[in-house]
């Protein structure tokens, strides 16, 4: 089931994210941000990026502006403990993995991801 969900996400988002890349293709993202990217697409993207064709999300669309507005500590706490509508990941993700997701989100621009309106 997990593999099917991952396959669906990979099919739904076939374009490469430009976050953390130079125009000449050299990556400037650290290994930690790349780890965060992988974890985000495995654990978070279905709800926070939406799925084609409508790209409706269950939670808020996440990108660097949201993280800048709310702060790194708030994002870590939300991922760790969740809320009434979002599961917490404190038992599924290590603290360094949560940090990696937040670091990736700080590089993610809204225009880097296909979305509805």
N, C-alpha and C positions, 0 to 999 in steps of 0.2 A: 504494500500500500504506500509506504514512504517513497519507494522508487517510482511508483506511478505518479505521485504528486510532484516529485522533483522533475520527472520527465515532462509533465504538463507545464511546469513553470519554465523550463528551458525552451519548450516549444512556444510558449506564449510570449517570451521575451528573447527572441532570436538575435536582436541587435546587441552589439557589444556596448556596454556602458562606456562613455567617454570619461567618466570621473577618474581623475588621477592619471590621465594620459597626456603626453605632449602631442603636438600635431604630427611630429615625425614618427609617432608610434612608440617612442620610448616611454616606459612607465615611470612615473615619479611617485607612485603610491608605494608605501612600505609594505613589507610582508604582512604586517599586522592589519593594515587596511584591506589587503586582499583577502586575508582570513575573515575579516568582518564582512566583506562583500559576499563571500560564500555562505557564511552563517545567516546573513540577512535574507538571501534568496532562498535558503532552506527553511528558515523559521518564520520570517516576517513578511515577505513580499506578497503573499497571497492576500493578506488583509490590508496591507499598507500601500500597495501599488495597484491592486486590482487586476482583473483579467480582461483580455480583449473580448469583445468588441467595445463594450461600454466602459471598461476600466472603472467600474464602481468599486469603491473600497468599503470594507467593514470598519476600518479605523481611519484615522486621519492620514492623508498622504504625507510621507516623511521625506524630508530633504534637509539640506544644510541650513536653510532659513528657519525651519522649525527647531532644530537643535540649537541654533544661535539664540533664538528667542527664549526657549525654555531652559537651556543650560545643560551641560554634560551630566551634572549630578542628578538632575531631574530625570533625564533620559535613562541613566543607569538604574535608578530606583524603580522607574516604571517597568523596564525590562525585567528587573529582578523580581519585583513583587506583583506586577500586573495591576488589574483593577476589576471592577464588577463585570466588565465586558471583554477584558483581555487576560489571557492566562499569564501567570508569572513563570519565569524561567529559572528561578534560583536553584532548582533541583536538576535542571536539564543542561544548564550552561555554567561554565566556570567563570569567575570574575574577570579573568583576562579575555575570555570570549565575549563577554558583555562589553568590555572596553573596546574590543576590536570592532564590534558592530557600531558603537557610538563613533569611533574614529572614521569608519567608512561613511556613515551618514553625514559627517562633517565635510566630506568631499563630494557628496552627491548633489548635483544640481537638478532642478526640476526638468530642465530641457534635456537632460541626459537620459530620461526615461520616457517611453511612449505613455501617453495618458489621454483620457477623454477630453473634457473641456478645459 
